[in-house]
């Protein structure tokens, strides 16, 4: 038969052990190998400012972060030969869309991809390049292309 003192000591010890475990309500998702903990530590806590020209996510490019006609035109000149022979136009457009995403991401403007702005910049700097590329993509404008 256990004494009351022994039972009380066991309850206090159990309480201390449980308090030392962190007391988190989150379920344990680790597989024992630490892989889940390692993967979770690689997830960023918030948006990395280097991936977007809209770091405050207000829908507008932050000051100093914008696409220029020269940058866009260089990109269009580089991408046109890569998609010009792709058929059907939907495949060419999908291929080009992935390239646009990567290009804007590399420029730090991920959240600022805007077809109307691309049209304006192309009209300013390289209307001939846009005129060659858009029919291949089955679109009359970048705005039309990106709104699909």
Secondary structure by P-SEA (a helix, b strand, c coil): cccaaaaaaaaaaaaaaaaacccccccccccccaaaaaaaaaccccccccccccccccccccccccccaaaaaaaaaaacccccccccaaaaaaaaaaaaaaaaaaacccccccaaaaaaaaaaccaaaaaacccccccccaaaaaac
